[in-house]
Amino acid sequence: VQLQASGGGSVQAGGSLRLSCAASGQIFSTYVMGWFRQAPGKEREFVARINWSGASPYAANSVKGRFTISRDGAKNTVYLQMNSLKPEDTAVYYCAADREGYGWRLSQYDFWGRGTQVTVSS
């Protein structure tokens, strides 16, 4: 499985960005797709997850109400719509796939894409 994240950039606080994660290879319906982020000097943290079928989207409390995860089955792409961005959202964002279907912890993910930088200025 190969994952390619894109869509990062620099925005002012209050702005929006949409990240994309294009998936290729053999992906089964049991997979869970997730987004993580890592700020400088901090550990990588969970942001959101969704079943490969598009069911059961979930976002971490720190972004709930501002970030939305979704999937386009026709394009094999998972999105992270980020609204009302804050400077503390600044990080490298990674997409990942969990083949066992859990997707709640970093250690459960088997495949990772390269990150995309998101910078939010005040």
Residue frames as a rotation matrix with the C-alpha (Angstrom) as fourth column:
VAL 1
0.587 0.810 0.000 0.00
0.810 -0.587 0.000 0.00
0.000 0.000 -1.000 0.00
GLN 2
-0.634 -0.749 0.192 1.31
0.752 -0.655 -0.071 3.41
0.179 0.099 0.979 -0.96
LEU 3
0.484 0.763 -0.428 0.00
0.843 -0.538 -0.007 6.65
-0.236 -0.358 -0.904 0.48
GLN 4
-0.560 -0.622 0.547 0.62
0.750 -0.662 0.014 10.12
0.353 0.418 0.837 -0.91
ALA 5
0.243 0.611 -0.754 -0.39
0.844 -0.516 -0.146 13.12
-0.478 -0.601 -0.641 1.17
SER 6
-0.657 -0.394 0.642 -0.75
0.666 -0.702 0.251 16.58
0.352 0.593 0.724 -0.33
GLY 7
0.285 0.863 0.417 -2.50
0.611 -0.499 0.614 19.88
0.738 0.080 -0.670 0.19
GLY 8
0.243 -0.252 -0.937 -0.44
0.902 -0.297 0.313 21.45
-0.357 -0.921 0.155 2.93
GLY 9
0.014 -0.273 0.962 0.55
0.617 -0.754 -0.223 25.09
0.787 0.597 0.158 2.92
SER 10
-0.835 -0.316 -0.449 0.68
0.547 -0.550 -0.631 28.33
-0.048 -0.773 0.633 4.85
VAL 11
0.006 0.895 0.446 -2.47
0.551 -0.375 0.745 30.10
0.835 0.241 -0.495 6.00
GLN 12
-0.676 -0.123 0.726 -3.48
-0.437 -0.726 -0.530 32.71
0.593 -0.676 0.437 8.52
ALA 13
-0.933 0.360 -0.024 -5.39
0.201 0.464 -0.863 31.83
-0.300 -0.809 -0.505 11.65
GLY 14
-0.153 0.966 -0.206 -9.04
-0.342 -0.247 -0.906 31.27
-0.927 -0.068 0.369 10.89
GLY 15
-0.176 0.012 -0.984 -8.31
-0.983 -0.053 0.175 30.00
-0.050 0.999 0.022 7.40
SER 16
0.656 0.481 0.581 -8.94
-0.402 0.875 -0.270 26.61
-0.639 -0.056 0.767 5.84
LEU 17
-0.441 -0.696 -0.567 -7.00
-0.895 0.291 0.338 23.90
-0.070 0.657 -0.751 4.06
ARG 18
0.776 0.600 0.194 -7.94
-0.574 0.800 -0.174 20.52
-0.259 0.023 0.965 2.65
LEU 19
-0.388 -0.907 0.164 -5.42
-0.792 0.419 0.443 17.72
-0.471 0.042 -0.881 2.82
SER 20
0.664 0.531 -0.527 -5.64
-0.730 0.614 -0.301 14.75
0.163 0.585 0.795 0.47
CYS 21
-0.286 -0.702 0.652 -4.26
-0.653 0.641 0.404 11.25
-0.701 -0.310 -0.642 0.88
ALA 22
0.395 0.356 -0.847 -4.20
-0.894 0.360 -0.266 9.22
0.210 0.862 0.461 -2.34
ALA 23
0.034 -0.308 0.951 -4.00
-0.574 0.773 0.271 5.48
-0.818 -0.555 -0.150 -1.71
SER 24
0.320 0.024 -0.947 -2.79
-0.877 0.385 -0.287 2.84
0.358 0.923 0.144 -4.12
GLY 25
-0.812 -0.572 -0.112 -2.11
-0.507 0.788 -0.348 -0.87
0.287 -0.226 -0.931 -3.92
GLN 26
-0.357 0.674 -0.647 -4.22
0.276 0.738 0.616 -3.64
0.893 0.041 -0.449 -2.44
ILE 27
-0.864 0.168 0.475 -6.55
-0.488 -0.519 -0.702 -2.10
0.129 -0.838 0.530 0.13
PHE 28
-0.658 0.629 -0.415 -9.21
0.540 0.777 0.323 -4.21
0.525 -0.011 -0.851 1.77
SER 29
0.133 0.846 0.516 -12.51
0.066 -0.527 0.847 -3.09
0.989 -0.079 -0.126 3.23
THR 30
0.624 0.088 -0.777 -11.23
0.733 0.279 0.620 -3.80
0.271 -0.956 0.109 6.75
TYR 31
-0.437 -0.892 0.120 -8.65
0.796 -0.445 -0.410 -1.04
0.419 -0.083 0.904 6.52
VAL 32
0.695 0.486 -0.529 -8.90
0.657 -0.728 0.194 2.12
-0.291 -0.483 -0.826 8.57
MET 33
0.024 -0.648 0.761 -7.38
0.705 -0.529 -0.472 5.35
0.709 0.548 0.444 7.31
GLY 34
0.587 0.152 -0.795 -6.03
0.765 -0.426 0.483 7.94
-0.266 -0.892 -0.367 9.69
TRP 35
0.432 -0.489 0.757 -4.45
0.148 -0.790 -0.595 11.35
0.890 0.369 -0.269 9.88
PHE 36
0.484 -0.409 -0.774 -1.72
0.854 0.025 0.520 12.21
-0.193 -0.912 0.361 12.39
ARG 37
0.740 -0.334 0.584 0.34
0.010 -0.862 -0.506 15.31
0.672 0.381 -0.635 12.95
GLN 38
0.372 -0.709 -0.600 3.69
0.927 0.249 0.280 16.11
-0.049 -0.660 0.750 14.45
ALA 39
0.956 -0.078 0.282 4.74
-0.068 -0.997 -0.043 19.55
0.284 0.021 -0.958 15.60
PRO 40
0.117 -0.993 0.021 8.41
-0.168 -0.041 -0.985 20.44
0.979 0.112 -0.171 16.15
GLY 41
-0.712 -0.557 0.427 9.71
-0.509 -0.009 -0.861 18.91
0.484 -0.830 -0.277 19.35
LYS 42
-0.111 0.761 0.639 6.50
-0.904 0.190 -0.384 17.01
-0.414 -0.620 0.667 19.99
GLU 43
-0.718 -0.063 0.693 5.33
0.046 0.989 0.138 13.45
-0.694 0.131 -0.708 19.53
ARG 44
-0.863 0.471 -0.184 3.18
-0.213 -0.009 0.977 12.43
0.458 0.882 0.108 16.61
GLU 45
-0.740 0.647 0.185 -0.46
-0.196 0.056 -0.979 12.66
-0.644 -0.761 0.085 17.62
PHE 46
-0.577 0.643 0.504 -3.72
0.799 0.574 0.182 11.23
-0.172 0.507 -0.844 16.34
VAL 47
-0.912 0.306 -0.274 -6.01
-0.343 -0.934 0.097 13.64
-0.226 0.183 0.957 14.47
ALA 48
0.105 0.986 -0.128 -8.77
-0.892 0.036 -0.450 11.65
-0.439 0.162 0.884 12.79
ARG 49
-0.880 -0.313 0.356 -9.72
-0.152 0.898 0.413 8.22
-0.449 0.309 -0.838 11.41
ILE 50
0.112 0.924 -0.365 -12.27
-0.919 -0.044 -0.391 6.72
-0.378 0.379 0.845 9.04
ASN 51
0.138 0.001 0.990 -13.11
0.106 0.994 -0.016 3.25
-0.985 0.107 0.137 7.83
TRP 52
-0.864 -0.503 0.025 -12.02
0.054 -0.043 0.998 2.52
-0.501 0.863 0.064 4.27
SER 53
-0.382 0.818 0.430 -15.70
0.923 0.321 0.211 2.13
0.034 0.478 -0.878 3.45
GLY 54
-0.562 0.149 0.813 -16.23
0.094 -0.966 0.242 5.74
0.822 0.213 0.529 4.51
ALA 55
0.529 0.817 -0.227 -18.10
0.273 0.090 0.958 4.80
0.803 -0.569 -0.175 7.66
SER 56
0.747 -0.070 -0.661 -17.47
0.664 0.097 0.741 5.89
0.012 -0.993 0.119 11.24
PRO 57
0.074 -0.728 0.682 -15.49
0.308 -0.633 -0.710 9.09
0.948 0.262 0.178 10.81
TYR 58
0.766 0.097 -0.636 -13.93
0.642 -0.078 0.762 10.27
0.024 -0.992 -0.122 14.07
ALA 59
0.238 -0.686 0.688 -11.86
0.101 -0.687 -0.720 13.29
0.966 0.241 -0.094 15.03
ALA 60
-0.438 -0.500 -0.747 -9.77
0.811 0.138 -0.569 13.94
0.387 -0.855 0.346 18.13
ASN 61
0.424 0.662 -0.618 -11.19
0.879 -0.465 0.105 16.32
-0.218 -0.588 -0.779 20.70
SER 62
-0.259 -0.644 -0.720 -8.52
0.424 -0.746 0.514 18.89
-0.868 -0.173 0.466 19.90
VAL 63
-0.972 -0.127 -0.199 -9.87
-0.122 -0.450 0.884 19.29
-0.202 0.884 0.422 16.36
LYS 64
-0.506 0.844 0.180 -13.49
0.854 0.519 -0.034 18.17
-0.123 0.137 -0.983 16.68
GLY 65
0.465 0.772 -0.434 -15.87
0.608 -0.635 -0.477 20.67
-0.644 -0.042 -0.764 15.16
ARG 66
0.344 -0.425 -0.837 -13.09
-0.553 -0.812 0.185 22.18
-0.759 0.399 -0.515 13.02
PHE 67
-0.666 -0.634 -0.393 -11.64
-0.717 0.397 0.573 19.21
-0.207 0.663 -0.719 11.11
THR 68
0.500 0.822 0.273 -13.60
-0.623 0.561 -0.545 16.68
-0.601 0.103 0.793 9.08
ILE 69
-0.700 -0.693 0.171 -12.30
-0.416 0.591 0.691 13.43
-0.580 0.413 -0.702 7.64
SER 70
0.504 0.861 -0.068 -13.95
-0.542 0.254 -0.801 11.93
-0.672 0.441 0.594 4.57
ARG 71
-0.513 -0.649 0.562 -13.29
0.033 0.639 0.768 9.49
-0.858 0.413 -0.307 1.75
ASP 72
0.265 0.499 -0.825 -13.93
-0.891 -0.200 -0.407 9.45
-0.368 0.843 0.392 -1.99
GLY 73
0.285 -0.100 0.953 -14.18
-0.048 0.992 0.118 5.81
-0.957 -0.079 0.278 -3.03
ALA 74
0.945 0.134 0.299 -13.99
0.282 0.133 -0.950 6.54
-0.167 0.982 0.088 -6.73
LYS 75
0.655 -0.734 0.177 -10.67
-0.435 -0.558 -0.706 8.32
0.617 0.386 -0.686 -6.29
ASN 76
0.508 -0.443 -0.739 -9.27
0.686 0.727 0.036 6.10
0.521 -0.525 0.673 -3.51
THR 77
-0.495 -0.638 0.590 -8.57
0.206 -0.746 -0.633 9.28
0.844 -0.192 0.501 -1.62
VAL 78
0.238 0.466 -0.852 -9.09
0.964 -0.008 0.265 10.32
0.117 -0.885 -0.451 1.99
TYR 79
-0.028 -0.157 0.987 -9.48
0.254 -0.956 -0.145 13.99
0.967 0.246 0.067 2.83
LEU 80
-0.188 0.031 -0.982 -8.98
0.968 -0.161 -0.190 16.10
-0.164 -0.986 0.000 5.92
GLN 81
0.172 0.337 0.926 -10.91
0.457 -0.859 0.228 19.35
0.872 0.384 -0.302 5.71
MET 82
-0.321 -0.400 -0.858 -9.43
0.945 -0.187 -0.267 21.78
-0.054 -0.897 0.438 8.21
ASN 83
0.251 0.500 0.829 -11.39
0.437 -0.822 0.365 24.91
0.864 0.270 -0.425 9.08
SER 84
0.900 0.127 0.416 -10.87
-0.243 -0.647 0.723 27.64
0.361 -0.752 -0.552 11.66
LEU 85
0.394 -0.830 -0.395 -7.18
0.623 0.557 -0.549 26.84
0.676 -0.030 0.736 11.76
LYS 86
0.989 -0.133 0.058 -5.14
-0.125 -0.578 0.806 27.93
-0.073 -0.805 -0.589 14.76
PRO 87
0.294 -0.952 -0.083 -1.39
-0.872 -0.231 -0.432 28.48
0.392 0.199 -0.898 15.15
GLU 88
-0.191 -0.364 0.912 -1.27
-0.787 0.612 0.079 25.37
-0.587 -0.702 -0.403 17.34
ASP 89
0.802 0.455 0.386 -2.40
-0.107 0.746 -0.658 23.32
-0.587 0.486 0.647 14.34
THR 90
0.483 -0.710 -0.513 1.00
-0.855 -0.256 -0.451 23.97
0.189 0.656 -0.731 12.77
ALA 91
0.132 -0.417 0.899 2.63
-0.399 0.808 0.433 20.59
-0.907 -0.416 -0.060 12.14
VAL 92
-0.734 -0.242 -0.634 3.59
-0.670 0.407 0.621 18.04
0.107 0.881 -0.461 9.55
TYR 93
0.189 0.904 0.383 0.48
-0.816 0.362 -0.451 16.01
-0.546 -0.227 0.806 8.76
TYR 94
-0.855 -0.498 -0.145 0.71
-0.509 0.753 0.417 12.32
-0.098 0.431 -0.897 7.87
CYS 95
0.370 0.918 -0.146 -1.84
-0.923 0.381 0.058 9.90
0.108 0.113 0.988 6.50
ALA 96
-0.759 -0.599 0.256 -1.68
-0.641 0.756 -0.132 6.25
-0.114 -0.265 -0.958 7.44
ALA 97
0.154 0.790 -0.594 -3.48
-0.739 0.491 0.462 2.94
0.656 0.367 0.659 6.98
ASP 98
-0.486 -0.184 0.855 -4.29
-0.772 0.549 -0.321 0.27
-0.410 -0.816 -0.408 9.57
ARG 99
-0.569 0.229 -0.790 -4.98
-0.567 0.587 0.578 -3.09
0.596 0.777 -0.204 7.90
GLU 100
-0.875 0.217 -0.432 -6.47
0.422 0.781 -0.461 -4.62
0.237 -0.586 -0.775 11.06
GLY 101
-0.149 0.925 0.349 -9.27
0.426 -0.258 0.867 -2.09
0.892 0.278 -0.356 11.27
TYR 102
0.103 0.153 -0.983 -8.58
0.987 -0.135 0.082 -0.48
-0.120 -0.979 -0.165 14.62
GLY 103
-0.100 -0.231 0.968 -6.93
0.668 -0.737 -0.107 2.86
0.738 0.636 0.228 13.90
TRP 104
0.886 0.463 -0.017 -6.96
0.313 -0.571 0.759 4.39
0.341 -0.678 -0.651 17.35
ARG 105
0.670 -0.722 -0.171 -3.25
-0.048 -0.272 0.961 4.43
-0.741 -0.636 -0.217 18.18
LEU 106
0.382 -0.624 -0.681 -0.15
-0.903 -0.409 -0.132 5.26
-0.196 0.666 -0.720 16.21
SER 107
-0.549 -0.714 0.434 1.28
-0.648 0.692 0.318 1.77
-0.527 -0.107 -0.843 16.79
GLN 108
0.056 0.677 0.734 -1.71
0.122 0.725 -0.678 0.16
-0.991 0.128 -0.042 15.07
TYR 109
0.784 0.268 -0.560 -0.94
-0.441 -0.393 -0.807 1.70
-0.437 0.879 -0.190 11.69
ASP 110
0.445 -0.557 0.702 1.01
0.495 0.805 0.325 -0.34
-0.746 0.203 0.634 9.16
PHE 111
-0.068 -0.404 0.912 1.50
0.985 -0.170 -0.002 2.03
0.156 0.899 0.410 6.23
TRP 112
0.271 0.042 -0.962 2.52
0.449 -0.889 0.088 5.67
-0.851 -0.456 -0.260 6.26
GLY 113
0.647 -0.084 0.757 2.78
0.688 -0.364 -0.628 8.36
0.329 0.927 -0.178 3.66
ARG 114
-0.588 -0.807 0.046 5.22
0.748 -0.565 -0.348 11.20
0.307 -0.170 0.937 3.59
GLY 115
-0.090 0.564 -0.821 4.02
0.796 -0.454 -0.400 14.19
-0.598 -0.689 -0.408 5.51
THR 116
-0.042 0.128 0.991 2.73
0.717 -0.687 0.119 17.50
0.696 0.715 -0.063 4.27
GLN 117
-0.788 -0.402 -0.467 3.55
0.615 -0.531 -0.582 20.71
-0.014 -0.746 0.666 6.13
VAL 118
0.353 0.861 0.366 0.77
0.684 -0.504 0.527 22.91
0.638 0.064 -0.767 7.49
THR 119
-0.725 -0.596 -0.346 1.76
0.683 -0.559 -0.470 26.29
0.086 -0.577 0.812 8.88
VAL 120
0.400 0.894 0.202 -0.77
0.767 -0.447 0.459 28.60
0.501 -0.029 -0.865 10.52
SER 121
-0.717 -0.680 0.157 0.29
0.531 -0.677 -0.509 32.14
0.453 -0.282 0.846 11.34
SER 122
-0.090 0.677 -0.731 -1.38
0.928 -0.209 -0.308 34.41
-0.362 -0.706 -0.609 13.86
